[in-house]
């Protein structure tokens, strides 16, 4: 009978030793698995950050190119708008400009003599009230 108890006790000790060994191996595998997963995540993050860096550089170049194109368009538009104005100014002589101004002035003065006030004249000629008042003050 003592032998059976001793045998049972020995088997229980062997089972407990086996259970502790298995538990230790599982913990080691879990730790190695965790380190492997963390290494993979680290690699993925490095790749992602590298891709983001390249994408940001590409976007920066696109923005610079776009702003340069817009500046060139703006400068060419300004040059194209200025050159016709300069050519028109050189082509027109002062007499035609004076005729135009005197025509507007004559209309304003004529309407004022007919009894219209500055506001009414401005509405009729589609001019600013201040402009009409200035002409009236200047020529009275």
Secondary structure, DSSP 8 states (H G I E B T S, - for coil): -HHHHHHHHHHHHHHHHHHHHHHHHHHHHHHHHHHHHHHHHHHHHHHHHHHHHHHHHHHHHHHHHHHHHHHHHHHHHHHHHHHHHHHHHHHS-HHHHHHHHHHHHHHHHHHHHTT--HHHHHHHHT--HHHHHHHHHHH-
